Every structure is written in structure tokens, then in C-alpha cells.
């Protein structure tokens, strides 16, 4: 195995989080995702969730180090572990020439699920996740992202916040897709209430949000129509999404994130629990 930080093939890079957890004897929950952006569909994405009550902070830090987390990020991650309930190890791979600015991205998140206990609608936002992201060939440029939950937002409030965040004409296709996914969720369960997260990087304005849809009980195939419409408007190669949905369609829909990327492009990411996954998803 290559040393952390050394150049990897995409396959080697994708295996690194699995190998790091296996070396520490850590069991993990498994969640897949795919992202739609203008001109491309990114499918090589996943998350591995480890409960903190099943291991020690030292083991989790060792696993993050084995994945290749830069030392400065590792120090910040270690400080974030205190009340974390779960640690998530993620990967995103874009198989394009490095000159395009794309490379595999590794991600580690601390989740603070206990902070939602006794929270009431209208309470101040609470930090639910803290994420650390880096590319192996640019470890000095790691990014810290905070995910703040606004408990108890109504569907109308979620719609309004989403519309405000996706208000520019360039983001209209994403806004239409998010609204269609919400409508589909409500058609299945009229009383459904999604959980809203706002994503913000240090020193940067909030540019994206996440909606937890697990409780709606949807399958990925249930939102195929809005996904296909967005793929068409994004100019994604015809047939790519259809081939993906043939595999991912039966999976349990977990959550969707949407917004504006650091490159200024709109995006929509779909997270799901594969049908072959054992045990509960990352909820």
C-alpha cells in the first residue's frame, strides 16, 4: 500500500479508508452517494460510519492518520472528538487528468447526534457535524466544514430556505429538483418533516444545505424523474444516470445535499443505503 499522501491510482485511493478501518479492526456502516454537476455524474463516492462507543479516540485518530489526513487537520480532528457519537470516513473520486483540478478527495467527519436531544423548534442552530476534507496531492489545502442543524423546521420553512439559497438563475435546475424530491417525500408521507443542515466552511458564506430524508422511506428509484430532468439540464451524457439507477434504484434514500460548489457551479448529491448493506444506515 502506498504511504499516506503518496500519489494513488483511483482504485488504490478508494480502498484506503476500507484498509485503514480494517487494520484497526473497526466495523462500519456503509452509505453510497452520487453527485450531479454541470457536465458530469460522479459515482465513486461512499461513507463509512464508526460508532465512537465501539472504540477509542486513539484508534479513530490512528485510522484517520492511516487514510492520510494532514497533521494540522488531524490535530483539529482530535480536538473535535470529545462528544462525537459517530466518526465518518468518506471518499470521492473523479477520474480526470490532474490538470483539470480534480483528484480523489478524502473526508472525515465527527457527528454530534446527542446535541439534538431536547432541542425544540425555533432553538438556535446546533453544530451536528464537523468535516475535514483534503486531496492527497495538496494536503496543505485541507478544508474544515461545519454542518449546523436547525431543529424542527416545517416543510414550508425548508422550501423557503432552499429557495433563498438556490435563488440565482444558474441554480434554478437544482432548486426544481430539490422541490420535486420534497414533493415526492410528502406524497409518500404527508406528515414527513425533513431535517435541515446548513453547510459552511471557515470564513466562507453558507453555500449548501442537506436534507435528511430517511424517515420518508423512499427508494432512489422514487426520485428518478427529477434526477433525470436535472441530468438533462446539466448536459450529463445520456444513459449514464439510467445505468446508475438500474443499480442504485432499490437503495433506501437517505439524504440529498444541494447548493453552489467552490467552483461556482450548482450541484445535487444523493446519499443512499445500498440494498446489500447490512444494518441501519447513517441516519
C-alpha positions as CSV (number, residue, x, y, z in Angstrom):
1,X,0.0,0.0,0.0
2,X,1.2,3.5,-0.8
3,X,2.3,5.7,2.1
4,X,-0.4,8.3,3.1
5,X,-0.1,11.4,0.9
6,X,1.6,9.5,-1.9
7,X,0.0,9.5,-5.4
8,X,-2.5,6.7,-5.8
9,X,-4.5,5.3,-8.7
10,X,-8.2,6.0,-8.2
11,X,-8.8,2.3,-7.2
12,X,-5.9,2.4,-4.6
13,X,-7.2,5.7,-3.2
14,X,-10.8,4.3,-3.0
15,X,-9.6,1.4,-1.0
16,X,-7.6,3.4,1.5
17,X,-10.4,4.1,4.1
18,X,-11.5,0.5,4.0
19,X,-8.0,-0.6,4.6
20,X,-7.4,1.9,7.4
21,X,-10.6,0.7,9.3
22,X,-9.8,-3.0,8.7
23,X,-6.3,-2.5,10.1
24,X,-7.8,-1.2,13.3
25,X,-10.5,-3.9,13.5
26,X,-13.3,-1.4,13.1
27,X,-16.8,-2.3,12.0
28,X,-18.6,0.3,10.0
29,X,-22.0,1.2,8.5
30,X,-21.9,1.8,4.7
31,X,-23.6,4.6,2.7
32,X,-23.1,5.3,-1.0
33,X,-23.8,8.6,-2.9
34,X,-23.6,10.2,-6.3
35,X,-23.3,13.8,-7.4
36,X,-24.8,15.6,-10.4
37,X,-22.9,18.7,-11.6
38,X,-23.0,20.5,-14.9
39,X,-21.5,18.1,-17.5
40,X,-20.7,15.2,-15.2
41,X,-22.1,12.5,-12.9
42,X,-19.7,11.5,-10.0
43,X,-20.5,8.0,-8.8
44,X,-17.3,6.9,-6.9
45,X,-18.4,8.2,-3.5
46,X,-19.1,6.5,-0.2
47,X,-19.1,6.9,3.6
48,X,-18.1,4.5,6.4
49,X,-19.6,5.3,9.8
50,X,-17.9,4.1,13.1
51,X,-19.7,4.5,16.4
52,X,-17.4,6.1,18.9
53,X,-18.7,3.9,21.8
54,X,-17.3,0.9,20.0
55,X,-13.7,2.0,20.1
56,X,-11.3,4.7,21.5
57,X,-10.3,8.1,20.3
58,X,-6.8,6.9,19.9
59,X,-7.9,4.2,17.4
60,X,-10.0,6.7,15.4
61,X,-7.1,9.1,15.2
62,X,-4.8,6.3,14.0
63,X,-7.4,5.4,11.4
64,X,-7.6,9.0,10.2
65,X,-3.8,9.2,10.1
66,X,-3.7,5.9,8.0
67,X,-6.1,7.4,5.5
68,X,-3.6,10.2,5.1
69,X,-5.2,13.1,7.0
70,X,-2.7,16.1,7.1
71,X,-1.2,16.7,10.5
72,X,-2.9,20.1,11.0
73,X,-6.3,18.6,10.1
74,X,-5.5,15.6,12.4
75,X,-4.9,17.9,15.3
76,X,-8.2,19.7,14.7
77,X,-10.0,16.4,14.3
78,X,-8.6,15.1,17.6
79,X,-9.9,18.1,19.4
80,X,-13.4,17.6,17.8
81,X,-13.9,14.1,19.1
82,X,-14.9,14.9,22.7
83,X,-18.7,14.5,22.4
84,X,-18.9,12.8,18.9
85,X,-21.3,9.9,18.6
86,X,-20.0,8.7,15.2
87,X,-17.0,9.3,13.0
88,X,-17.5,9.0,9.3
89,X,-14.7,8.2,6.8
90,X,-15.5,9.3,3.2
91,X,-14.2,9.2,-0.3
92,X,-14.9,10.9,-3.6
93,X,-13.1,10.0,-6.8
94,X,-13.1,11.9,-10.1
95,X,-11.1,10.1,-12.7
96,X,-10.0,13.1,-14.7
97,X,-6.5,14.5,-15.5
98,X,-4.9,16.3,-12.6
99,X,-4.5,19.4,-14.8
100,X,-8.3,19.8,-14.5
101,X,-8.0,20.5,-10.8
102,X,-9.8,17.2,-9.9
103,X,-8.3,14.5,-7.7
104,X,-9.5,12.0,-5.2
105,X,-10.9,13.7,-2.0
106,X,-10.8,12.1,1.4
107,X,-13.2,13.2,4.1
108,X,-13.5,12.5,7.9
109,X,-16.5,13.8,9.9
110,X,-17.3,13.9,13.6
111,X,-21.1,13.7,14.3
112,X,-22.7,15.0,17.4
113,X,-26.1,13.3,17.5
114,X,-26.7,13.8,21.2
115,X,-26.8,17.6,20.7
116,X,-30.3,17.2,19.1
117,X,-31.7,15.7,22.3
118,X,-34.3,18.1,23.8
119,X,-33.9,20.6,21.0
120,X,-37.1,22.4,20.2
121,X,-38.4,24.1,17.0
122,X,-37.1,27.7,16.9
123,X,-34.0,26.9,19.0
124,X,-30.7,28.3,17.8
125,X,-28.8,26.2,15.1
126,X,-26.6,23.5,16.6
127,X,-23.5,22.1,15.1
128,X,-24.2,18.5,14.1
129,X,-21.2,17.6,12.1
130,X,-17.7,18.8,11.6
131,X,-15.9,17.7,8.5
132,X,-12.3,17.7,7.3
133,X,-11.6,17.3,3.6
134,X,-8.3,17.1,1.7
135,X,-6.8,15.9,-1.6
136,X,-3.7,13.7,-1.2
137,X,-1.6,15.7,-3.6
138,X,-2.5,19.0,-1.8
139,X,-2.6,18.1,1.9
140,X,-1.8,21.7,2.9
141,X,-5.1,22.9,1.4
142,X,-7.3,20.9,3.7
143,X,-10.8,22.3,4.4
144,X,-12.9,22.3,7.6
145,X,-16.6,22.4,7.1
146,X,-19.3,22.8,9.8
147,X,-22.8,21.4,9.4
148,X,-25.4,23.2,11.5
149,X,-28.9,21.8,12.1
150,X,-32.0,24.0,12.5
151,X,-34.3,21.7,14.5
152,X,-38.0,21.4,13.8
153,X,-38.2,23.5,10.6
154,X,-41.6,23.0,8.8
155,X,-41.7,21.8,5.2
156,X,-42.7,25.4,4.3
157,X,-39.7,26.8,6.1
158,X,-37.4,24.2,4.4
159,X,-38.8,25.2,1.0
160,X,-38.3,28.9,1.7
161,X,-34.7,28.4,2.9
162,X,-33.9,26.2,0.0
163,X,-35.3,28.7,-2.5
164,X,-33.3,31.5,-0.9
165,X,-30.1,29.6,-1.1
166,X,-30.7,28.5,-4.7
167,X,-32.1,31.8,-5.9
168,X,-29.8,32.6,-8.8
169,X,-30.8,31.6,-12.3
170,X,-27.8,29.2,-12.6
171,X,-29.1,27.3,-9.6
172,X,-32.7,27.1,-10.8
173,X,-32.3,23.5,-12.2
174,X,-31.1,22.3,-8.7
175,X,-34.0,24.2,-7.0
176,X,-36.5,22.5,-9.2
177,X,-35.0,19.1,-8.4
178,X,-35.0,19.7,-4.7
179,X,-38.6,20.8,-4.7
180,X,-39.6,17.7,-6.7
181,X,-37.8,15.4,-4.2
182,X,-39.6,17.1,-1.4
183,X,-43.0,16.7,-3.1
184,X,-42.3,13.1,-3.7
185,X,-41.4,12.6,0.0
186,X,-44.7,14.3,1.1
187,X,-46.7,12.2,-1.4
188,X,-45.4,9.1,0.4
189,X,-45.8,10.5,3.9
190,X,-47.8,13.8,4.2
191,X,-46.6,14.2,7.8
192,X,-43.0,13.9,6.9
193,X,-40.6,16.6,8.3
194,X,-37.1,16.7,6.8
195,X,-34.1,17.6,8.9
196,X,-32.3,20.7,7.6
197,X,-28.5,21.2,7.8
198,X,-26.6,24.2,6.6
199,X,-23.0,23.7,5.3
200,X,-20.4,26.4,5.8
201,X,-16.6,26.4,5.5
202,X,-14.4,28.5,7.9
203,X,-14.6,32.1,6.8
204,X,-16.9,31.4,3.9
205,X,-20.6,32.1,3.5
206,X,-23.1,29.2,3.6
207,X,-23.5,27.9,0.1
208,X,-25.2,24.5,0.5
209,X,-27.7,22.6,2.6
210,X,-28.6,18.9,3.3
211,X,-32.0,17.4,3.8
212,X,-32.2,14.1,5.8
213,X,-35.0,12.1,4.1
214,X,-34.5,8.7,5.7
215,X,-37.8,8.8,7.6
216,X,-39.8,9.3,4.4
217,X,-39.0,5.7,3.4
218,X,-38.3,6.5,-0.3
219,X,-36.1,4.4,-2.6
220,X,-33.7,6.1,-5.0
221,X,-35.9,5.0,-7.9
222,X,-38.8,7.1,-6.4
223,X,-36.9,10.2,-7.4
224,X,-35.7,9.1,-10.8
225,X,-37.8,11.6,-12.7
226,X,-36.4,14.8,-11.1
227,X,-32.9,13.3,-11.3
228,X,-33.3,12.6,-15.0
229,X,-34.6,16.1,-15.6
230,X,-31.6,17.6,-13.7
231,X,-29.2,15.4,-15.7
232,X,-30.7,16.6,-18.9
233,X,-30.4,20.3,-17.9
234,X,-26.8,19.7,-16.7
235,X,-25.9,18.1,-20.0
236,X,-24.8,14.8,-18.4
237,X,-24.1,12.1,-21.0
238,X,-27.4,10.4,-21.9
239,X,-27.6,6.9,-20.4
240,X,-25.1,7.5,-17.6
241,X,-27.8,8.2,-15.0
242,X,-30.0,5.4,-16.3
243,X,-27.2,2.9,-15.9
244,X,-26.6,4.1,-12.3
245,X,-30.3,4.0,-11.4
246,X,-30.5,0.4,-12.6
247,X,-28.1,-0.5,-9.8
248,X,-28.9,2.2,-7.1
249,X,-32.6,2.4,-7.7
250,X,-33.7,-0.1,-5.0
251,X,-31.5,1.6,-2.4
252,X,-33.1,3.4,0.6
253,X,-32.9,7.1,0.0
254,X,-31.0,8.8,2.9
255,X,-30.5,12.4,2.2
256,X,-29.8,15.0,-0.5
257,X,-27.5,17.9,-0.5
258,X,-27.6,20.9,-2.8
259,X,-26.1,24.2,-3.4
260,X,-23.2,26.0,-5.1
261,X,-19.7,24.4,-5.3
262,X,-16.5,26.2,-4.6
263,X,-16.2,26.5,-8.4
264,X,-19.5,28.4,-8.5
265,X,-21.5,25.5,-10.2
266,X,-24.7,24.1,-8.9
267,X,-24.8,20.5,-7.6
268,X,-27.1,17.9,-6.2
269,X,-25.8,14.9,-4.2
270,X,-27.9,11.8,-3.4
271,X,-27.0,9.6,-0.5
272,X,-28.5,6.1,-0.1
273,X,-28.2,2.9,1.7
274,X,-27.4,0.1,-0.8
275,X,-29.8,-2.9,-0.7
276,X,-26.9,-5.2,0.1
277,X,-25.9,-3.1,3.1
278,X,-26.4,-4.8,6.5
279,X,-27.7,-3.0,9.5
280,X,-29.0,0.6,9.8
281,X,-27.8,3.4,7.6
282,X,-26.0,6.6,8.6
283,X,-29.0,8.5,9.9
